Amino acid sequence: MSKFENENAKWNMVECEAERIYAQPTQGEQSIMVQRDMKAWAIKVGMWPSAEYKDIVDAHAKVRGWTQTGFTGMEVR
């Protein structure tokens, strides 16, 4: 391995370690699919782009049956 290749390999290792230490949150596939479905639904019902995002999320959840009365998500069972 040449000196340049050796230095480059060391730098790549340092860069990868820094990326691991200072990792940023990423969005998962399921979340992306739900957002795409929600946007398509909002366009279909005429909420996009005039409604507030929170209102679109709430309406989409209600239509899909994802809401529960009296449930905040903080309950411990």
Secondary structure, 3 states (H helix, E strand, C coil): CCHHHHHHHHHHHHHHHHHHHCCCCCCCHHHHHHHHHHHHHHHHHCCCCCCCHHHHHHHHHHHHCCCCCCCCCCCCC
